[in-house]
Amino acid sequence: MGFVQGESRSQGALFPVSLDELIPEDHLIRVIDLWVDRIDAARLGFAKAQPKGTGRPPYDPADLLKLYLYGYLNQIRSSRKLERESHRNIEVLWLLKRLTPDFKTIANFRRENGAAFAAACRAFVGFCRGERLIRGELVAIDGSKFLAVASKRRVVSRKKLERQVAALDTDIARYLAELEVADAAEQSDAVPDASALRETLARLKDKRDDAATAAALMVEMGIDQHVQGEAEARLMKTAQGPTRVAYNVQSVVDAEHGLILHHEVTQDASDNRQLSPMAQAAKALLEQDALVVVADAGYSNGEQLATCAELGITAFVPPNRAINNQGEGRFFQKSDFAFDAEQDCYRCPAGHELRRKQIMNKDRLTIYTTAACLECPLKGRCTQARQRFVSRHFDEEAFEQAQARCASNPQMMKRRREIVEHPFGNLKERIFGNARFLLRGLCGVSGEMALTVLAYNFKRVTNILGIPVLLARLAPA
């Protein structure tokens, strides 16, 4: 029995007479085409949305947005690969009506329209709200590290520069000693050449001066690190390794269908200053007087919790508080001390009052202590020091309220995982392909992340409603 045989390449065939006949009626690219045609590219801020009366006509931003949205939905992010697809991919030929922009045009469009991509992403969230796919009853906040273009080898730190200066000083001292020997021997064949030593010494001094100047400049600017070629990225702990050059991407996800309401690309390695800004942005987007948010202990910050409470935002965040692990954990914990707000003091388990001793504005702490510890019968269960100190955060009440909320509803942390963790998995695996950002700088990566979030929400909505329903709702009246 032979193999399955194909037809002869010279055999005549009757192909469909139009590209439209090659694309199924329920294909995703028809949804892309309808939605992009529905938005106003000029209002969203896309460059060249209004063509000039003279000169070579530009490509319509709507067509290039369709191309990028198709590319990110299919894990094609490279401008060169998108150019290649526009020549050979039937779906892209249909979507662009046979337009074939070159890779430079495609790349420039993404580089120049970061803010417009963010506006398009918000416009799609608005469409989702209009379709009642976003309820806003509960949102979850989380952050994840996305790798930048630059590698860890491009990181320059103050400590690294200081070590380099010290090493160069040692080398310079050694060459100076050799130069003295060479000068004393009057260019004897038994010693190194003095002219060569002077040239090497001059190069070492130049390198040393450059390193010292860079270190001084970093001190003046108040920064500890600088990434060459990617100055706005930071060295962060990531899942891919101990530290990598990355950006911290924050997201707010609605509990109803897992759609991303809002996102931000930040330079902060930690999440503990992101709760209030992200919650406020989500509240403004939803146009609600109150909002319930849930986040993990990485967002524990008394000042942020207090701000949320003032703005009508109920935050379920487990307080990340230190415990007293002295004495192998047998000593009284802070929770064993009762605070009297009227008297502004703590009362210890033995009944003694701990009065205010010190205010630490930098750490936002007030320190309380008492002299009664020396004669207290419970001192052996309280402290090994001369007296016990108890600290109270300026926003201790906000911490206590957050602790009470989490204790009264322990299922919230489980819901948080269900709501917010799978979108980041899809963004990294299904769209980024576990790769890095392609653009540089905070503005560039923010635009690329907006495209990524738009693609995620787009795919999510098509899975929820189905393509036929979505086509019917997007169809012009």
C-alpha positions as a Markdown table, in Angstrom:
| # | Residue | x | y | z |
|---|---|---|---|---|
| 1 | Met | 0.0 | 0.0 | 0.0 |
| 2 | Gly | 1.4 | 3.4 | -1.0 |
| 3 | Phe | 1.4 | 6.8 | 0.8 |
| 4 | Val | -1.3 | 9.4 | 0.6 |
| 5 | Gln | -0.6 | 11.3 | -2.5 |
| 6 | Gly | -1.0 | 15.1 | -3.1 |
| 7 | Glu | -2.1 | 16.7 | -6.3 |
| 8 | Ser | 0.3 | 17.8 | -9.1 |
| 9 | Arg | 1.6 | 21.3 | -8.6 |
| 10 | Ser | 0.7 | 22.0 | -12.3 |
| 11 | Gln | -2.9 | 20.9 | -11.8 |
| 12 | Gly | -5.4 | 23.7 | -12.3 |
| 13 | Ala | -7.6 | 24.5 | -9.3 |
| 14 | Leu | -10.6 | 26.7 | -8.8 |
| 15 | Phe | -9.8 | 28.8 | -5.6 |
| 16 | Pro | -12.4 | 31.1 | -4.1 |
| 17 | Val | -12.6 | 34.3 | -6.0 |
| 18 | Ser | -12.3 | 36.6 | -2.8 |
| 19 | Leu | -10.3 | 36.5 | 0.4 |
| 20 | Asp | -13.6 | 36.9 | 2.3 |
| 21 | Glu | -14.6 | 33.4 | 1.3 |
| 22 | Leu | -11.5 | 31.9 | 2.9 |
| 23 | Ile | -12.3 | 33.3 | 6.3 |
| 24 | Pro | -15.0 | 31.5 | 8.3 |
| 25 | Glu | -18.0 | 33.7 | 9.5 |
| 26 | Asp | -17.2 | 33.0 | 13.1 |
| 27 | His | -13.4 | 33.8 | 13.0 |
| 28 | Leu | -11.8 | 35.9 | 15.6 |
| 29 | Ile | -10.3 | 38.3 | 13.1 |
| 30 | Arg | -13.8 | 39.5 | 12.2 |
| 31 | Val | -14.2 | 40.5 | 15.8 |
| 32 | Ile | -10.9 | 42.4 | 15.7 |
| 33 | Asp | -11.9 | 44.2 | 12.5 |
| 34 | Leu | -15.3 | 45.2 | 13.8 |
| 35 | Trp | -14.1 | 46.5 | 17.2 |
| 36 | Val | -11.1 | 48.5 | 15.8 |
| 37 | Asp | -13.4 | 50.1 | 13.2 |
| 38 | Arg | -15.8 | 51.0 | 16.0 |
| 39 | Ile | -13.2 | 53.1 | 18.0 |
| 40 | Asp | -12.1 | 56.7 | 17.1 |
| 41 | Ala | -8.3 | 56.5 | 16.6 |
| 42 | Ala | -7.9 | 60.2 | 16.6 |
| 43 | Arg | -9.8 | 60.7 | 19.9 |
| 44 | Leu | -7.6 | 57.9 | 21.5 |
| 45 | Gly | -4.5 | 59.8 | 20.5 |
| 46 | Phe | -3.0 | 57.7 | 17.8 |
| 47 | Ala | -0.4 | 59.5 | 15.8 |
| 48 | Lys | -1.2 | 60.2 | 12.1 |
| 49 | Ala | -4.8 | 59.5 | 12.7 |
| 50 | Gln | -5.6 | 62.6 | 10.5 |
| 51 | Pro | -3.7 | 62.4 | 7.2 |
| 52 | Lys | -2.1 | 65.6 | 5.9 |
| 53 | Gly | -3.1 | 67.1 | 2.5 |
| 54 | Thr | 0.4 | 66.8 | 1.1 |
| 55 | Gly | 3.2 | 64.3 | 1.1 |
| 56 | Arg | 3.1 | 60.5 | 1.1 |
| 57 | Pro | -0.1 | 59.2 | 2.7 |
| 58 | Pro | 0.6 | 57.2 | 6.0 |
| 59 | Tyr | -0.9 | 53.9 | 7.0 |
| 60 | Asp | -4.2 | 54.1 | 8.8 |
| 61 | Pro | -3.5 | 53.6 | 12.6 |
| 62 | Ala | -6.6 | 51.4 | 12.7 |
| 63 | Asp | -5.0 | 48.9 | 10.3 |
| 64 | Leu | -1.7 | 48.8 | 12.3 |
| 65 | Leu | -3.7 | 48.4 | 15.5 |
| 66 | Lys | -5.5 | 45.4 | 14.0 |
| 67 | Leu | -2.2 | 43.9 | 13.0 |
| 68 | Tyr | -0.7 | 44.3 | 16.5 |
| 69 | Leu | -3.8 | 43.0 | 18.2 |
| 70 | Tyr | -3.8 | 40.0 | 15.9 |
| 71 | Gly | -0.1 | 39.5 | 16.5 |
| 72 | Tyr | -0.3 | 39.6 | 20.3 |
| 73 | Leu | -3.3 | 37.2 | 20.3 |
| 74 | Asn | -1.2 | 34.8 | 18.4 |
| 75 | Gln | 2.1 | 35.3 | 20.3 |
| 76 | Ile | 3.6 | 37.2 | 17.3 |
| 77 | Arg | 5.2 | 40.3 | 18.9 |
| 78 | Ser | 8.2 | 41.0 | 16.6 |
| 79 | Ser | 7.7 | 43.7 | 14.0 |
| 80 | Arg | 9.8 | 41.7 | 11.4 |
| 81 | Lys | 7.6 | 38.6 | 12.0 |
| 82 | Leu | 4.5 | 40.7 | 11.6 |
| 83 | Glu | 5.8 | 42.1 | 8.3 |
| 84 | Arg | 6.4 | 38.5 | 7.2 |
| 85 | Glu | 2.9 | 37.5 | 8.2 |
| 86 | Ser | 1.4 | 40.3 | 6.1 |
| 87 | His | 2.9 | 38.8 | 3.0 |
| 88 | Arg | 1.9 | 35.1 | 3.5 |
| 89 | Asn | -0.8 | 34.8 | 6.2 |
| 90 | Ile | -4.3 | 34.6 | 4.7 |
| 91 | Glu | -5.9 | 35.9 | 7.9 |
| 92 | Val | -3.6 | 39.0 | 8.0 |
| 93 | Leu | -4.1 | 39.5 | 4.2 |
| 94 | Trp | -7.9 | 39.7 | 4.9 |
| 95 | Leu | -7.5 | 41.8 | 8.0 |
| 96 | Leu | -5.3 | 44.4 | 6.3 |
| 97 | Lys | -6.9 | 44.2 | 2.9 |
| 98 | Arg | -3.6 | 43.1 | 1.4 |
| 99 | Leu | -1.6 | 46.0 | 2.9 |
| 100 | Thr | 2.0 | 45.0 | 3.5 |
| 101 | Pro | 3.7 | 47.6 | 5.8 |
| 102 | Asp | 7.4 | 47.1 | 6.3 |
| 103 | Phe | 8.8 | 46.2 | 9.7 |
| 104 | Lys | 10.1 | 49.7 | 10.4 |
| 105 | Thr | 6.7 | 51.2 | 10.0 |
| 106 | Ile | 5.2 | 48.5 | 12.2 |
| 107 | Ala | 7.9 | 49.0 | 14.9 |
| 108 | Asn | 7.6 | 52.8 | 14.9 |
| 109 | Phe | 3.8 | 52.6 | 15.3 |
| 110 | Arg | 4.2 | 50.6 | 18.5 |
| 111 | Arg | 7.1 | 52.8 | 19.8 |
| 112 | Glu | 5.2 | 56.1 | 19.2 |
| 113 | Asn | 1.7 | 55.2 | 20.5 |
| 114 | Gly | 2.2 | 53.9 | 24.0 |
| 115 | Ala | -0.4 | 56.3 | 25.5 |
| 116 | Ala | -2.8 | 55.6 | 22.7 |
| 117 | Phe | -2.6 | 51.8 | 23.4 |
| 118 | Ala | -3.4 | 52.5 | 27.0 |
| 119 | Ala | -6.4 | 54.6 | 25.9 |
| 120 | Ala | -7.5 | 51.7 | 23.6 |
| 121 | Cys | -7.2 | 49.3 | 26.5 |
| 122 | Arg | -9.5 | 51.5 | 28.6 |
| 123 | Ala | -11.9 | 51.8 | 25.7 |
| 124 | Phe | -12.3 | 48.1 | 25.6 |
| 125 | Val | -12.8 | 47.9 | 29.4 |
| 126 | Gly | -15.6 | 50.5 | 28.8 |
| 127 | Phe | -17.1 | 48.2 | 26.2 |
| 128 | Cys | -17.0 | 45.3 | 28.7 |
| 129 | Arg | -18.7 | 47.4 | 31.3 |
| 130 | Gly | -21.4 | 48.3 | 28.8 |
| 131 | Glu | -21.9 | 44.6 | 28.1 |
| 132 | Arg | -22.2 | 44.1 | 31.9 |
| 133 | Leu | -19.2 | 41.7 | 32.0 |
| 134 | Ile | -17.6 | 43.8 | 34.8 |
| 135 | Arg | -19.6 | 44.2 | 38.0 |
| 136 | Gly | -17.1 | 45.8 | 40.3 |
| 137 | Glu | -18.4 | 44.1 | 43.5 |
| 138 | Leu | -15.0 | 42.7 | 44.3 |
| 139 | Val | -11.6 | 43.3 | 42.7 |
| 140 | Ala | -8.2 | 41.7 | 43.4 |
| 141 | Ile | -4.8 | 43.4 | 43.1 |
| 142 | Asp | -1.6 | 41.7 | 42.4 |
| 143 | Gly | 1.9 | 42.4 | 40.9 |
| 144 | Ser | 4.3 | 40.4 | 38.9 |
| 145 | Lys | 7.8 | 41.0 | 37.5 |
| 146 | Phe | 8.3 | 41.2 | 33.7 |
| 147 | Leu | 11.9 | 41.0 | 32.4 |
| 148 | Ala | 13.3 | 44.1 | 30.7 |
| 149 | Val | 15.4 | 44.1 | 27.5 |
| 150 | Ala | 18.7 | 44.6 | 29.4 |
| 151 | Ser | 20.4 | 41.8 | 31.1 |
| 152 | Lys | 21.9 | 41.7 | 34.6 |
| 153 | Arg | 25.3 | 42.2 | 33.2 |
| 154 | Arg | 24.4 | 45.8 | 32.3 |
| 155 | Val | 23.7 | 46.8 | 35.9 |
| 156 | Val | 26.1 | 49.3 | 37.5 |
| 157 | Ser | 25.8 | 49.7 | 41.2 |
| 158 | Arg | 27.5 | 52.1 | 43.6 |
| 159 | Lys | 29.1 | 49.2 | 45.5 |
| 160 | Lys | 30.4 | 47.7 | 42.2 |
| 161 | Leu | 31.9 | 51.1 | 41.2 |
| 162 | Glu | 33.5 | 51.5 | 44.6 |
| 163 | Arg | 35.1 | 48.0 | 44.3 |
| 164 | Gln | 36.3 | 48.9 | 40.8 |
| 165 | Val | 37.9 | 52.1 | 42.0 |
| 166 | Ala | 39.6 | 50.3 | 44.9 |
| 167 | Ala | 41.0 | 47.6 | 42.4 |
| 168 | Leu | 42.2 | 50.3 | 40.0 |
| 169 | Asp | 43.9 | 52.1 | 42.8 |
| 170 | Thr | 45.8 | 48.9 | 43.6 |
| 171 | Asp | 46.8 | 48.5 | 40.0 |
| 172 | Ile | 47.9 | 52.1 | 39.7 |
| 173 | Ala | 50.1 | 51.8 | 42.8 |
| 174 | Arg | 51.7 | 48.6 | 41.4 |
| 175 | Tyr | 52.4 | 50.2 | 38.0 |
| 176 | Leu | 53.8 | 53.3 | 39.7 |
| 177 | Ala | 56.3 | 51.1 | 41.6 |
| 178 | Glu | 57.3 | 49.4 | 38.4 |
| 179 | Leu | 57.7 | 52.7 | 36.7 |
| 180 | Glu | 60.1 | 53.9 | 39.5 |
| 181 | Val | 62.2 | 50.8 | 39.0 |
| 182 | Ala | 62.2 | 51.3 | 35.2 |
| 183 | Asp | 63.3 | 55.0 | 35.6 |
| 184 | Ala | 66.0 | 54.1 | 38.0 |
| 185 | Ala | 67.4 | 51.5 | 35.7 |
| 186 | Glu | 67.4 | 53.9 | 32.8 |
| 187 | Gln | 65.6 | 51.6 | 30.4 |
| 188 | Ser | 67.7 | 48.5 | 31.2 |
| 189 | Asp | 66.7 | 45.4 | 29.3 |
| 190 | Ala | 66.1 | 43.6 | 32.6 |
| 191 | Val | 63.1 | 45.8 | 33.5 |
| 192 | Pro | 59.8 | 46.7 | 31.8 |
| 193 | Asp | 59.7 | 49.4 | 29.2 |
| 194 | Ala | 59.0 | 52.7 | 30.9 |
| 195 | Ser | 57.0 | 54.2 | 28.0 |
| 196 | Ala | 54.7 | 51.2 | 27.9 |
| 197 | Leu | 54.2 | 51.5 | 31.7 |
| 198 | Arg | 53.3 | 55.2 | 31.3 |
| 199 | Glu | 50.7 | 54.4 | 28.7 |
| 200 | Thr | 49.1 | 51.7 | 30.8 |
| 201 | Leu | 49.2 | 53.9 | 33.8 |
| 202 | Ala | 47.4 | 56.7 | 31.9 |
| 203 | Arg | 44.7 | 54.3 | 30.8 |
| 204 | Leu | 44.2 | 53.0 | 34.3 |
| 205 | Lys | 43.9 | 56.5 | 35.7 |
| 206 | Asp | 41.3 | 57.4 | 33.1 |
| 207 | Lys | 39.3 | 54.3 | 34.0 |
| 208 | Arg | 39.6 | 55.1 | 37.7 |
| 209 | Asp | 38.5 | 58.7 | 37.2 |
| 210 | Asp | 35.5 | 57.5 | 35.1 |
| 211 | Ala | 34.4 | 55.0 | 37.8 |
| 212 | Ala | 34.9 | 57.6 | 40.6 |
| 213 | Thr | 32.9 | 60.2 | 38.6 |
| 214 | Ala | 30.1 | 57.7 | 38.0 |
| 215 | Ala | 29.9 | 56.7 | 41.7 |
| 216 | Ala | 29.8 | 60.4 | 42.7 |
| 217 | Leu | 27.1 | 61.1 | 40.2 |
| 218 | Met | 25.0 | 58.2 | 41.6 |
| 219 | Val | 25.4 | 59.6 | 45.1 |
| 220 | Glu | 24.3 | 63.0 | 43.9 |
| 221 | Met | 21.2 | 61.6 | 42.2 |
| 222 | Gly | 20.4 | 59.4 | 45.2 |
| 223 | Ile | 20.3 | 56.1 | 43.3 |
| 224 | Asp | 22.0 | 52.8 | 44.2 |
| 225 | Gln | 21.9 | 51.2 | 40.7 |
| 226 | His | 21.8 | 52.1 | 37.0 |
| 227 | Val | 21.1 | 49.8 | 34.1 |
| 228 | Gln | 23.1 | 50.7 | 31.0 |
| 229 | Gly | 20.8 | 51.1 | 28.0 |
| 230 | Glu | 17.6 | 50.7 | 30.2 |
| 231 | Ala | 17.9 | 53.4 | 32.8 |
| 232 | Glu | 14.3 | 53.1 | 34.0 |
| 233 | Ala | 14.4 | 49.4 | 34.7 |
| 234 | Arg | 15.4 | 48.1 | 38.1 |
| 235 | Leu | 17.1 | 45.0 | 39.6 |
| 236 | Met | 14.4 | 42.9 | 41.2 |
| 237 | Lys | 13.8 | 39.5 | 42.7 |
| 238 | Thr | 11.8 | 37.4 | 40.1 |
| 239 | Ala | 10.5 | 33.9 | 39.7 |
| 240 | Gln | 13.2 | 33.3 | 37.1 |
| 241 | Gly | 16.1 | 33.9 | 39.5 |
| 242 | Pro | 17.3 | 35.7 | 42.6 |
| 243 | Thr | 17.6 | 39.1 | 40.8 |
| 244 | Arg | 16.9 | 40.2 | 37.3 |
| 245 | Val | 16.5 | 43.5 | 35.4 |
| 246 | Ala | 12.7 | 43.9 | 35.4 |
| 247 | Tyr | 9.6 | 46.1 | 35.8 |
| 248 | Asn | 6.9 | 45.5 | 38.4 |
| 249 | Val | 3.5 | 45.2 | 36.6 |
| 250 | Gln | 0.4 | 45.8 | 38.8 |
| 251 | Ser | -3.1 | 44.7 | 37.8 |
| 252 | Val | -6.6 | 45.1 | 39.1 |
| 253 | Val | -8.8 | 42.1 | 38.1 |
| 254 | Asp | -12.6 | 42.0 | 38.4 |
| 255 | Ala | -14.0 | 39.0 | 40.2 |
| 256 | Glu | -16.9 | 38.4 | 37.8 |
| 257 | His | -15.1 | 37.1 | 34.7 |
| 258 | Gly | -11.4 | 37.7 | 35.5 |
| 259 | Leu | -11.1 | 40.7 | 33.2 |
| 260 | Ile | -8.3 | 43.2 | 33.9 |
| 261 | Leu | -9.8 | 46.5 | 34.9 |
| 262 | His | -6.6 | 48.5 | 35.3 |
| 263 | His | -2.9 | 48.0 | 35.1 |
| 264 | Glu | 0.3 | 50.0 | 35.7 |
| 265 | Val | 4.0 | 49.4 | 35.0 |
| 266 | Thr | 6.0 | 50.5 | 38.0 |
| 267 | Gln | 9.7 | 50.6 | 39.0 |
| 268 | Asp | 9.1 | 49.6 | 42.6 |
| 269 | Ala | 10.5 | 46.2 | 43.5 |
| 270 | Ser | 8.0 | 45.9 | 46.3 |
| 271 | Asp | 4.2 | 46.0 | 46.2 |
| 272 | Asn | 3.7 | 47.7 | 49.6 |
| 273 | Arg | 3.1 | 51.1 | 48.1 |
| 274 | Gln | 0.7 | 50.1 | 45.4 |
| 275 | Leu | -2.5 | 49.3 | 47.2 |
| 276 | Ser | -4.0 | 52.7 | 47.4 |
| 277 | Pro | -3.0 | 54.0 | 43.9 |
| 278 | Met | -4.4 | 50.8 | 42.2 |
| 279 | Ala | -7.5 | 50.7 | 44.3 |
| 280 | Gln | -8.2 | 54.4 | 43.6 |
| 281 | Ala | -7.7 | 54.0 | 39.9 |
| 282 | Ala | -10.1 | 51.0 | 39.8 |
| 283 | Lys | -12.7 | 53.0 | 41.9 |
| 284 | Ala | -12.6 | 55.9 | 39.5 |
| 285 | Leu | -12.9 | 53.6 | 36.5 |
| 286 | Leu | -15.9 | 51.9 | 37.9 |
| 287 | Glu | -17.4 | 55.2 | 39.0 |
| 288 | Gln | -18.5 | 53.8 | 42.4 |
| 289 | Asp | -18.7 | 55.4 | 45.8 |
| 290 | Ala | -17.4 | 52.3 | 47.5 |
| 291 | Leu | -15.1 | 49.4 | 46.5 |
| 292 | Val | -14.0 | 46.1 | 48.0 |
| 293 | Val | -10.5 | 45.0 | 47.2 |
| 294 | Val | -8.4 | 42.0 | 48.2 |
| 295 | Ala | -4.6 | 41.6 | 48.0 |
| 296 | Asp | -1.9 | 39.5 | 49.6 |
| 297 | Ala | 0.4 | 40.4 | 52.5 |
| 298 | Gly | 2.9 | 42.0 | 50.2 |
| 299 | Tyr | 0.5 | 45.0 | 50.1 |
| 300 | Ser | 0.5 | 45.4 | 53.9 |
| 301 | Asn | 1.1 | 49.1 | 54.5 |
| 302 | Gly | -0.6 | 51.1 | 57.3 |
| 303 | Glu | -0.5 | 54.4 | 55.5 |
| 304 | Gln | -2.0 | 52.8 | 52.4 |
| 305 | Leu | -4.7 | 51.0 | 54.4 |
| 306 | Ala | -5.7 | 54.2 | 56.2 |
| 307 | Thr | -5.9 | 56.1 | 52.9 |
| 308 | Cys | -8.2 | 53.4 | 51.4 |
| 309 | Ala | -10.5 | 53.6 | 54.5 |
| 310 | Glu | -10.8 | 57.3 | 54.1 |
| 311 | Leu | -11.8 | 56.9 | 50.4 |
| 312 | Gly | -14.5 | 54.3 | 51.0 |
| 313 | Ile | -12.3 | 51.4 | 49.9 |
| 314 | Thr | -12.6 | 48.2 | 52.0 |
| 315 | Ala | -9.3 | 46.4 | 51.8 |
| 316 | Phe | -8.8 | 42.7 | 52.7 |
| 317 | Val | -5.0 | 42.6 | 53.2 |
| 318 | Pro | -3.4 | 40.4 | 55.8 |
| 319 | Pro | -1.2 | 42.7 | 57.9 |
| 320 | Asn | 2.5 | 41.7 | 57.6 |
| 321 | Arg | 3.6 | 42.4 | 61.2 |
| 322 | Ala | 6.8 | 41.3 | 62.9 |
| 323 | Ile | 6.5 | 38.8 | 65.8 |
| 324 | Asn | 8.6 | 38.7 | 69.0 |
| 325 | Asn | 10.8 | 35.7 | 68.4 |
| 326 | Gln | 13.2 | 36.5 | 71.3 |
| 327 | Gly | 13.6 | 33.8 | 74.0 |
| 328 | Glu | 12.7 | 31.0 | 71.5 |
| 329 | Gly | 9.2 | 32.5 | 71.2 |
| 330 | Arg | 8.3 | 32.1 | 74.9 |
| 331 | Phe | 8.0 | 35.8 | 75.5 |
| 332 | Phe | 4.7 | 37.8 | 75.5 |
| 333 | Gln | 3.7 | 39.0 | 72.0 |
| 334 | Lys | 2.6 | 42.5 | 71.3 |
| 335 | Ser | -1.0 | 41.3 | 71.2 |
| 336 | Asp | -0.8 | 40.5 | 74.9 |
| 337 | Phe | -0.4 | 44.2 | 75.6 |
| 338 | Ala | -3.7 | 46.2 | 75.7 |
| 339 | Phe | -3.6 | 49.8 | 74.3 |
| 340 | Asp | -5.5 | 52.6 | 76.1 |
| 341 | Ala | -6.2 | 55.3 | 73.5 |
| 342 | Glu | -7.5 | 57.8 | 76.0 |
| 343 | Gln | -4.4 | 57.5 | 78.2 |
| 344 | Asp | -2.1 | 56.9 | 75.3 |
| 345 | Cys | -0.4 | 53.9 | 76.9 |
| 346 | Tyr | -0.1 | 50.1 | 76.8 |
| 347 | Arg | -1.0 | 47.9 | 79.8 |
| 348 | Cys | 1.2 | 44.8 | 80.1 |
| 349 | Pro | 0.0 | 41.3 | 81.3 |
| 350 | Ala | 1.2 | 42.3 | 84.8 |
| 351 | Gly | -0.9 | 45.4 | 84.8 |
| 352 | His | 1.9 | 48.0 | 84.5 |
| 353 | Glu | 1.5 | 51.0 | 82.2 |
| 354 | Leu | 4.0 | 51.5 | 79.3 |
| 355 | Arg | 4.2 | 55.2 | 78.5 |
| 356 | Arg | 5.4 | 57.0 | 75.4 |
| 357 | Lys | 9.2 | 57.2 | 75.3 |
| 358 | Gln | 10.1 | 58.1 | 71.7 |
| 359 | Ile | 8.5 | 59.0 | 68.3 |
| 360 | Met | 10.3 | 57.7 | 65.2 |
| 361 | Asn | 8.8 | 59.8 | 62.3 |
| 362 | Lys | 10.9 | 58.0 | 59.6 |
| 363 | Asp | 9.5 | 54.6 | 60.5 |
| 364 | Arg | 6.1 | 56.0 | 61.6 |
| 365 | Leu | 6.4 | 54.4 | 65.0 |
| 366 | Thr | 5.8 | 55.4 | 68.6 |
| 367 | Ile | 7.8 | 53.6 | 71.3 |
| 368 | Tyr | 6.4 | 52.8 | 74.7 |
| 369 | Thr | 8.1 | 51.4 | 77.8 |
| 370 | Thr | 8.1 | 51.3 | 81.6 |
| 371 | Ala | 10.6 | 51.2 | 84.4 |
| 372 | Ala | 8.5 | 48.7 | 86.4 |
| 373 | Cys | 10.1 | 45.7 | 84.5 |
| 374 | Leu | 13.0 | 45.5 | 87.0 |
| 375 | Glu | 10.8 | 44.4 | 89.8 |
| 376 | Cys | 8.1 | 42.6 | 87.8 |
| 377 | Pro | 7.5 | 38.9 | 88.6 |
| 378 | Leu | 6.6 | 38.2 | 85.0 |
| 379 | Lys | 9.8 | 39.7 | 83.5 |
| 380 | Gly | 11.2 | 36.2 | 82.8 |
| 381 | Arg | 8.3 | 35.7 | 80.4 |
| 382 | Cys | 8.5 | 39.2 | 78.9 |
| 383 | Thr | 12.1 | 40.2 | 78.0 |
| 384 | Gln | 15.8 | 39.5 | 78.5 |
| 385 | Ala | 16.6 | 43.2 | 78.4 |
| 386 | Arg | 16.5 | 45.7 | 81.2 |
| 387 | Gln | 13.0 | 46.7 | 80.2 |
| 388 | Arg | 10.3 | 45.8 | 77.6 |
| 389 | Phe | 9.7 | 48.1 | 74.6 |
| 390 | Val | 6.5 | 48.0 | 72.6 |
| 391 | Ser | 6.1 | 49.9 | 69.3 |
| 392 | Arg | 2.9 | 51.3 | 67.9 |
| 393 | His | 2.5 | 52.3 | 64.2 |
| 394 | Phe | 1.0 | 55.6 | 63.4 |
| 395 | Asp | -1.7 | 53.7 | 61.5 |
| 396 | Glu | -2.0 | 50.8 | 64.0 |
| 397 | Glu | -5.8 | 51.2 | 63.9 |
| 398 | Ala | -5.9 | 50.5 | 60.1 |
| 399 | Phe | -3.7 | 47.4 | 60.7 |
| 400 | Glu | -6.1 | 46.1 | 63.4 |
| 401 | Gln | -9.2 | 46.7 | 61.2 |
| 402 | Ala | -7.6 | 44.9 | 58.3 |
| 403 | Gln | -6.6 | 42.0 | 60.6 |
| 404 | Ala | -10.2 | 41.8 | 61.9 |
| 405 | Arg | -11.7 | 41.8 | 58.4 |
| 406 | Cys | -9.4 | 39.0 | 57.2 |
| 407 | Ala | -10.1 | 36.9 | 60.4 |
| 408 | Ser | -13.9 | 37.3 | 59.9 |
| 409 | Asn | -13.7 | 36.2 | 56.2 |
| 410 | Pro | -10.8 | 33.8 | 55.8 |
| 411 | Gln | -12.1 | 32.7 | 52.3 |
| 412 | Met | -11.0 | 36.0 | 50.8 |
| 413 | Met | -7.4 | 34.9 | 50.4 |
| 414 | Lys | -8.6 | 31.8 | 48.4 |
| 415 | Arg | -10.8 | 34.1 | 46.3 |
| 416 | Arg | -7.8 | 36.4 | 45.7 |
| 417 | Arg | -5.8 | 33.5 | 44.2 |
| 418 | Glu | -8.7 | 32.4 | 42.0 |
| 419 | Ile | -9.3 | 35.9 | 40.7 |
| 420 | Val | -5.9 | 37.5 | 40.1 |
| 421 | Glu | -3.3 | 34.8 | 39.6 |
| 422 | His | -4.4 | 33.2 | 36.3 |
| 423 | Pro | -4.4 | 36.5 | 34.3 |
| 424 | Phe | -0.7 | 36.9 | 34.9 |
| 425 | Gly | -0.1 | 33.3 | 33.9 |
| 426 | Asn | -1.9 | 33.9 | 30.6 |
| 427 | Leu | -0.1 | 37.2 | 30.0 |
| 428 | Lys | 3.3 | 35.6 | 30.5 |
| 429 | Glu | 2.7 | 32.2 | 28.9 |
| 430 | Arg | 0.1 | 32.7 | 26.2 |
| 431 | Ile | 1.0 | 36.2 | 25.0 |
| 432 | Phe | 4.6 | 36.9 | 26.0 |
| 433 | Gly | 5.7 | 33.3 | 25.5 |
| 434 | Asn | 7.8 | 33.6 | 28.7 |
| 435 | Ala | 9.9 | 36.3 | 27.0 |
| 436 | Arg | 11.1 | 39.8 | 27.8 |
| 437 | Phe | 9.7 | 43.2 | 26.9 |
| 438 | Leu | 10.7 | 44.2 | 23.4 |
| 439 | Leu | 10.7 | 48.0 | 24.0 |
| 440 | Arg | 12.9 | 50.0 | 26.3 |
| 441 | Gly | 12.0 | 52.7 | 28.9 |
| 442 | Leu | 9.0 | 53.1 | 31.1 |
| 443 | Cys | 7.0 | 54.7 | 28.3 |
| 444 | Gly | 7.8 | 51.9 | 25.9 |
| 445 | Val | 7.1 | 49.0 | 28.2 |
| 446 | Ser | 3.9 | 50.6 | 29.4 |
| 447 | Gly | 2.6 | 50.8 | 25.8 |
| 448 | Glu | 3.6 | 47.2 | 25.2 |
| 449 | Met | 1.9 | 46.1 | 28.4 |
| 450 | Ala | -1.3 | 47.9 | 27.4 |
| 451 | Leu | -1.3 | 46.0 | 24.1 |
| 452 | Thr | -0.8 | 42.7 | 26.1 |
| 453 | Val | -3.6 | 43.5 | 28.5 |
| 454 | Leu | -5.9 | 44.5 | 25.6 |
| 455 | Ala | -5.2 | 41.1 | 23.8 |
| 456 | Tyr | -5.8 | 39.2 | 27.1 |
| 457 | Asn | -9.2 | 41.0 | 27.7 |
| 458 | Phe | -10.1 | 40.5 | 24.0 |
| 459 | Lys | -9.5 | 36.8 | 24.2 |
| 460 | Arg | -11.3 | 36.5 | 27.5 |
| 461 | Val | -14.4 | 38.2 | 26.2 |
| 462 | Thr | -14.6 | 36.1 | 23.1 |
| 463 | Asn | -14.4 | 33.0 | 25.4 |
| 464 | Ile | -17.2 | 34.3 | 27.6 |
| 465 | Leu | -19.7 | 35.6 | 25.0 |
| 466 | Gly | -18.7 | 33.5 | 22.0 |
| 467 | Ile | -17.7 | 35.0 | 18.7 |
| 468 | Pro | -21.2 | 34.9 | 17.0 |
| 469 | Val | -22.7 | 36.9 | 20.0 |
| 470 | Leu | -19.8 | 39.3 | 20.0 |
| 471 | Leu | -20.0 | 39.9 | 16.2 |
| 472 | Ala | -23.7 | 40.6 | 16.6 |
| 473 | Arg | -23.1 | 43.2 | 19.4 |
| 474 | Leu | -20.3 | 44.9 | 17.5 |
| 475 | Ala | -22.1 | 45.0 | 14.2 |
| 476 | Pro | -23.0 | 48.6 | 13.1 |
| 477 | Ala | -26.6 | 49.5 | 13.5 |
